[in-house]
Amino acid sequence: MAHALIEPSFSLGIEEEYLLVDAKTRDLIHEAPKGLLAACERRLLGQVSPEFLQCQIEVGTRVCSTMDEARTDLAHLRRTIADTARDHGLAPIAASTHPFARWDDQRHTHRDRYEILAKDLQVVVQRMLICGMHVHVAVEDEDLRIDLFNQLVYFLPHLLMLTTSSPFWQGRNTGLASYRLIVFDSLPRTGLPPQFSSFADYQRTVATLTSLAIVEDATKIWWDLRPSGRFPTLELRICDVCTRLDDAIAVAALFRCLVRMLFRLRRDNQRWRSYERFLVNENRWRALRYGASQGLIDFGRGEIVPSEGLLEELLILVRPDAEHFGGVAEVEHCRTILQRGTSAVRQISVFEAAKRRGLAEDEALAAVVDDLISQTVADFG
């Protein structure tokens, strides 16, 4: 007799990476001030860490059971980083690229892990002047985790289009909503993940690389979605970091609900239809190129559907899950993201408005940085 599926806990955690800018020049710092990380660590007790480049800093919430908990914790992390940075004449920006900083001006953090990365990946990793948001959702059963992982790939472009925040690169409007992914895709072991028949199949695949010492563990696999190498979670990695806190919480809530929705299908002996990665990659390109402005392909219908229509369908699909988690308002905030526009939309708007006021190109880019500084702390003051 088949055993009944045990519902996962669906607890969650959110990780965000921020860029640190000089409050006067609006450029990125090249070297972290002495005492900055230590001061953050004293205040945040294990919830903050350095990143590959010294101009970056990463935070992570505790394991949360509700979206209210996640929001409170993430607001505390953002506020503390902003307050501590201010003491050093700096400010954090929650954006996946800086509007005008140059990657070849940056210095990497001197830790063993990063020294190995620098030696192994050379100029490719030196260009990683990008930040992202990662959302973990707990699925304790390993084979269930892989089954849901395989199905979630379809929704990755939908989640990306809600978070785009990297339209500029080295002072240039790239014409893309998420230039971050173009940079990130130059690393090995990135992009849409492959499918696996079981957790054991996934482990064998990872073991092929670890046994040859190509990677030391699964944390060096950087797919858009992955089974976490450290926790019993599915880790969403495709998203740009959201400049607005409320947007980050909304996308995390939607991802969590999608995971549970697919679990409900599995419980009822159903599953989401699988499509070729080639086709999903086309939607991934549309999301990073256009954000939410041009819609995505609905493969079942065989047509391009506006983003607003796609989102409404998703909200209907996950409504029981949003109600289960007590997070209907958080998920429905995704509508506001589309109506208002993502950070990428706002950055371009601020830049163009500054140019219309007669500001020079560099001044207009600095105005974008100023807006990012204020927007990063906008939802909690």
C-alpha positions as CSV (number, residue, x, y, z in Angstrom):
1,M,0.0,0.0,0.0
2,A,1.4,3.4,-0.9
3,H,2.1,5.6,2.1
4,A,0.3,8.9,2.5
5,L,2.3,12.0,1.6
6,I,3.4,13.9,4.6
7,E,3.0,17.7,4.1
8,P,6.3,19.5,4.3
9,S,6.7,22.3,6.8
10,F,7.2,24.9,4.0
11,S,9.2,27.1,6.4
12,L,11.1,29.7,4.6
13,G,14.2,31.9,4.6
14,I,15.3,34.9,2.4
15,E,18.8,35.9,1.6
16,E,19.6,39.2,0.0
17,E,22.8,40.7,-1.3
18,Y,23.4,44.5,-1.3
19,L,25.9,46.8,-2.9
20,L,27.6,49.4,-0.7
21,V,28.0,52.9,-2.2
22,D,29.9,55.9,-1.0
23,A,27.2,58.4,0.1
24,K,29.1,61.4,-1.4
25,T,30.3,60.0,-4.8
26,R,27.4,57.4,-5.2
27,D,30.1,55.1,-6.6
28,L,30.7,51.7,-5.1
29,I,33.3,51.4,-2.5
30,H,36.4,49.4,-3.7
31,E,37.5,48.3,-0.3
32,A,35.3,47.7,2.7
33,P,36.1,50.0,5.7
34,K,37.8,48.4,8.6
35,G,35.2,47.5,11.3
36,L,32.2,47.6,9.0
37,L,31.6,43.9,8.8
38,A,32.5,43.3,12.4
39,A,30.0,46.0,13.5
40,C,27.3,44.4,11.3
41,E,28.1,41.0,12.8
42,R,27.9,42.3,16.4
43,R,24.4,43.7,15.6
44,L,23.1,40.8,13.5
45,L,24.5,37.7,15.2
46,G,25.3,35.4,12.4
47,Q,22.8,36.8,9.9
48,V,25.3,38.7,7.8
49,S,28.3,37.6,5.8
50,P,30.8,39.1,3.2
51,E,30.4,38.4,-0.5
52,F,33.0,37.8,-3.2
53,L,33.5,41.5,-3.8
54,Q,34.3,43.9,-0.9
55,C,31.5,46.2,-2.1
56,Q,28.9,43.6,-1.4
57,I,27.3,42.3,1.7
58,E,24.8,39.5,2.2
59,V,22.1,39.0,4.9
60,G,19.8,36.1,5.6
61,T,16.7,35.8,7.7
62,R,16.2,33.2,10.3
63,V,14.0,30.2,9.5
64,C,10.4,31.7,9.4
65,S,7.0,30.0,9.6
66,T,5.0,33.1,8.5
67,M,5.5,35.9,6.0
68,D,5.0,38.4,8.9
69,E,8.1,36.8,10.5
70,A,10.0,37.0,7.3
71,R,9.1,40.6,6.7
72,T,10.0,41.7,10.3
73,D,13.3,40.0,10.1
74,L,14.2,41.2,6.6
75,A,13.2,44.8,7.6
76,H,15.5,44.5,10.6
77,L,18.4,43.3,8.5
78,R,18.0,46.1,5.9
79,R,17.6,48.7,8.6
80,T,20.7,47.5,10.5
81,I,22.9,47.4,7.4
82,A,21.7,50.9,6.4
83,D,22.4,52.3,9.9
84,T,25.8,50.6,10.2
85,A,26.8,51.6,6.7
86,R,25.8,55.3,7.5
87,D,28.2,55.3,10.4
88,H,31.0,54.7,7.8
89,G,29.7,57.2,5.2
90,L,28.1,54.5,3.1
91,A,24.6,53.3,2.1
92,P,23.3,50.0,0.8
93,I,21.3,49.7,-2.4
94,A,19.1,46.7,-3.0
95,A,19.6,46.4,-6.8
96,S,21.2,43.7,-8.9
97,T,23.7,46.0,-10.6
98,H,25.0,49.5,-9.9
99,P,24.1,52.1,-12.5
100,F,27.6,53.1,-13.4
101,A,30.3,51.3,-11.3
102,R,33.0,49.4,-13.2
103,W,33.7,45.8,-12.4
104,D,37.4,46.1,-13.1
105,D,37.7,48.6,-10.2
106,Q,36.5,46.2,-7.6
107,R,38.6,44.1,-5.1
108,H,37.5,40.7,-3.9
109,T,37.3,39.6,-0.3
110,H,40.3,37.8,1.0
111,R,38.9,34.5,2.3
112,D,39.9,31.0,1.3
113,R,36.6,30.3,-0.5
114,Y,36.9,33.5,-2.5
115,E,40.6,33.0,-3.3
116,I,39.8,29.6,-4.7
117,L,37.0,31.1,-6.8
118,A,39.2,33.8,-8.1
119,K,42.0,31.4,-9.1
120,D,39.5,28.9,-10.7
121,L,37.2,31.2,-12.6
122,Q,39.6,34.1,-13.4
123,V,38.1,37.1,-15.2
124,V,34.7,35.5,-15.3
125,V,34.2,35.7,-11.5
126,Q,35.8,39.1,-11.4
127,R,32.9,40.4,-13.5
128,M,30.4,39.3,-11.0
129,L,29.4,42.8,-9.9
130,I,25.9,41.6,-9.4
131,C,23.5,40.8,-6.5
132,G,20.5,38.5,-6.1
133,M,17.8,37.4,-3.8
134,H,17.5,33.7,-2.8
135,V,14.4,32.2,-1.2
136,H,14.5,28.9,0.6
137,V,11.3,26.8,1.2
138,A,11.6,23.6,3.2
139,V,10.6,20.3,1.7
140,E,11.9,17.7,4.0
141,D,11.3,14.6,2.0
142,E,14.2,14.3,-0.5
143,D,12.4,12.6,-3.4
144,L,9.4,14.9,-3.0
145,R,11.9,17.8,-3.1
146,I,13.3,16.7,-6.4
147,D,9.8,16.0,-7.9
148,L,8.6,19.6,-7.0
149,F,12.0,21.0,-8.1
150,N,11.5,19.5,-11.6
151,Q,8.0,21.0,-12.0
152,L,8.9,24.5,-10.5
153,V,11.3,25.2,-13.4
154,Y,8.3,26.2,-15.5
155,F,7.5,29.2,-13.2
156,L,11.0,30.6,-12.9
157,P,10.5,33.2,-15.7
158,H,7.3,34.3,-14.0
159,L,9.2,35.0,-10.8
160,L,12.1,36.7,-12.6
161,M,9.8,39.2,-14.4
162,L,8.5,40.4,-11.0
163,T,12.0,41.2,-9.6
164,T,14.0,42.8,-12.4
165,S,16.4,45.5,-11.0
166,S,19.5,45.5,-13.2
167,P,18.9,47.6,-16.4
168,F,22.2,49.5,-16.2
169,W,25.8,48.1,-16.6
170,Q,28.8,50.3,-16.3
171,G,26.9,53.5,-17.1
172,R,25.0,52.1,-20.0
173,N,21.3,51.4,-20.4
174,T,21.5,47.8,-21.5
175,G,18.0,47.7,-22.9
176,L,17.5,44.6,-20.6
177,A,15.4,44.4,-17.5
178,S,17.8,42.0,-15.8
179,Y,21.4,42.3,-17.2
180,R,22.5,40.5,-14.0
181,L,21.6,37.1,-15.6
182,I,23.6,37.9,-18.7
183,V,26.7,38.3,-16.4
184,F,25.8,35.4,-14.2
185,D,25.3,33.0,-17.1
186,S,29.0,33.2,-18.0
187,L,29.7,31.1,-14.9
188,P,29.7,27.4,-15.2
189,R,26.8,25.4,-13.7
190,T,24.3,28.2,-14.1
191,G,20.9,28.7,-15.9
192,L,17.9,26.4,-15.8
193,P,18.6,23.2,-14.0
194,P,18.3,19.7,-15.6
195,Q,15.6,17.2,-14.6
196,F,16.3,14.4,-12.3
197,S,14.4,11.1,-11.8
198,S,15.1,11.0,-8.1
199,F,17.1,12.5,-5.3
200,A,19.6,9.7,-5.7
201,D,19.9,10.6,-9.4
202,Y,20.7,14.2,-8.3
203,Q,23.3,13.0,-5.8
204,R,25.0,10.9,-8.4
205,T,25.2,13.9,-10.7
206,V,26.8,16.0,-8.0
207,A,29.1,13.2,-7.0
208,T,30.5,13.1,-10.5
209,L,32.0,16.5,-10.0
210,T,32.9,16.3,-6.3
211,S,34.7,12.9,-6.8
212,L,36.9,14.7,-9.3
213,A,37.4,17.7,-7.0
214,I,36.0,20.0,-9.7
215,V,33.7,21.3,-6.9
216,E,33.9,20.6,-3.2
217,D,30.2,20.4,-2.7
218,A,26.7,21.3,-4.2
219,T,27.0,24.9,-3.1
220,K,29.2,25.5,-6.2
221,I,26.2,24.6,-8.4
222,W,24.5,27.9,-9.2
223,W,21.3,27.0,-11.1
224,D,18.3,29.3,-11.2
225,L,16.7,26.8,-8.8
226,R,18.5,24.2,-6.8
227,P,18.1,21.7,-3.9
228,S,20.1,23.6,-1.3
229,G,23.5,22.1,-0.5
230,R,23.1,23.2,3.2
231,F,19.4,22.9,4.1
232,P,16.4,20.6,3.3
233,T,15.0,23.3,1.0
234,L,14.3,24.3,-2.5
235,E,16.3,27.4,-3.2
236,L,15.0,30.0,-5.7
237,R,18.0,31.8,-7.2
238,I,16.8,33.3,-10.5
239,C,15.5,36.5,-9.0
240,D,17.1,39.9,-9.0
241,V,17.2,41.5,-5.6
242,C,14.1,43.6,-5.1
243,T,14.7,47.2,-4.3
244,R,11.4,47.5,-2.3
245,L,11.1,45.3,0.8
246,D,7.4,44.7,0.1
247,D,8.2,43.4,-3.4
248,A,10.7,40.9,-2.0
249,I,8.2,39.6,0.5
250,A,5.5,39.3,-2.2
251,V,7.7,37.2,-4.5
252,A,8.9,35.0,-1.7
253,A,5.3,34.4,-0.7
254,L,4.4,33.6,-4.3
255,F,7.2,31.1,-4.6
256,R,6.3,29.5,-1.3
257,C,2.7,29.1,-2.5
258,L,3.8,27.6,-5.8
259,V,5.7,25.0,-4.0
260,R,2.7,24.0,-1.9
261,M,0.4,24.2,-4.9
262,L,2.5,21.6,-6.7
263,F,2.6,19.5,-3.5
264,R,-1.3,19.6,-3.5
265,L,-1.3,18.3,-7.1
266,R,1.1,15.5,-6.2
267,R,-1.1,14.6,-3.2
268,D,-4.1,14.3,-5.7
269,N,-2.0,12.2,-8.1
270,Q,-1.6,15.1,-10.5
271,R,1.3,17.2,-11.7
272,W,2.2,20.2,-13.7
273,R,2.8,19.5,-17.3
274,S,6.5,19.4,-18.3
275,Y,7.9,21.4,-21.2
276,E,11.2,21.3,-22.9
277,R,13.9,23.4,-21.2
278,F,14.4,25.0,-24.6
279,L,10.9,26.5,-24.5
280,V,11.2,27.6,-20.8
281,N,14.5,29.2,-21.7
282,E,12.6,31.3,-24.3
283,N,10.4,32.7,-21.5
284,R,13.5,33.2,-19.3
285,W,14.9,35.4,-22.1
286,R,11.7,37.3,-22.4
287,A,11.6,38.0,-18.7
288,L,15.3,39.2,-18.5
289,R,14.9,41.2,-21.7
290,Y,11.5,42.8,-21.2
291,G,10.6,42.2,-17.5
292,A,6.9,42.2,-17.4
293,S,6.2,44.5,-20.3
294,Q,5.8,42.0,-23.1
295,G,4.3,39.0,-21.4
296,L,5.4,35.3,-21.6
297,I,4.5,32.4,-23.8
298,D,1.7,30.2,-22.5
299,F,2.8,26.9,-24.1
300,G,-0.6,25.2,-23.4
301,R,-2.4,27.9,-25.4
302,G,0.4,28.4,-27.9
303,E,0.3,32.2,-27.5
304,I,2.0,35.1,-25.8
305,V,-0.1,36.2,-22.8
306,P,0.2,39.6,-21.1
307,S,1.9,39.5,-17.7
308,E,-1.2,40.7,-15.9
309,G,-3.2,37.8,-17.3
310,L,-0.5,35.3,-16.3
311,L,-0.3,36.7,-12.8
312,E,-4.1,36.5,-12.3
313,E,-4.0,32.8,-13.3
314,L,-1.2,32.2,-10.8
315,L,-3.1,34.0,-8.1
316,I,-6.1,31.8,-8.7
317,L,-4.0,28.7,-8.7
318,V,-2.3,29.5,-5.3
319,R,-5.2,31.1,-3.5
320,P,-5.8,28.0,-1.3
321,D,-2.1,28.1,-0.4
322,A,-2.0,31.8,0.3
323,E,-5.1,31.3,2.6
324,H,-3.4,28.3,4.2
325,F,-0.3,30.4,5.1
326,G,-2.4,33.4,6.0
327,G,-0.5,35.4,3.4
328,V,-3.1,36.5,0.8
329,A,-2.2,40.2,1.0
330,E,1.5,39.5,0.5
331,V,0.9,37.3,-2.6
332,E,-1.6,39.8,-4.1
333,H,1.0,42.6,-3.7
334,C,2.4,41.1,-6.9
335,R,-0.4,42.9,-8.7
336,T,1.1,46.2,-7.3
337,I,4.5,45.3,-8.7
338,L,3.1,45.0,-12.2
339,Q,1.0,48.1,-11.9
340,R,3.8,50.2,-10.5
341,G,6.6,48.5,-12.3
342,T,9.7,46.7,-11.0
343,S,12.9,48.5,-9.9
344,A,14.2,48.2,-13.4
345,V,11.3,50.2,-14.7
346,R,11.7,52.8,-12.0
347,Q,15.4,53.2,-12.6
348,I,15.0,53.9,-16.3
349,S,12.2,56.4,-15.4
350,V,14.3,58.2,-12.9
351,F,17.2,58.3,-15.3
352,E,15.1,59.7,-18.2
353,A,13.4,62.2,-16.0
354,A,16.8,63.5,-14.8
355,K,18.0,63.8,-18.4
356,R,14.8,65.8,-19.3
357,R,15.6,68.2,-16.5
358,G,18.9,68.9,-18.3
359,L,21.2,66.8,-16.1
360,A,24.3,65.3,-17.7
361,E,24.6,61.6,-18.2
362,D,26.7,61.0,-15.1
363,E,24.4,63.2,-13.0
364,A,21.4,61.3,-14.2
365,L,23.0,58.0,-13.2
366,A,23.8,59.5,-9.8
367,A,20.2,60.4,-9.4
368,V,19.3,56.8,-10.0
369,V,21.7,55.8,-7.2
370,D,20.1,58.4,-4.9
371,D,16.6,56.9,-5.6
372,L,17.9,53.4,-5.0
373,I,19.2,54.4,-1.6
374,S,15.9,55.8,-0.5
375,Q,13.8,53.0,-2.1
376,T,15.9,50.3,-0.3
377,V,14.6,51.5,3.1
378,A,11.3,52.9,1.8
379,D,8.9,50.3,3.2
380,F,9.9,50.7,6.8
381,G,11.5,54.2,7.1
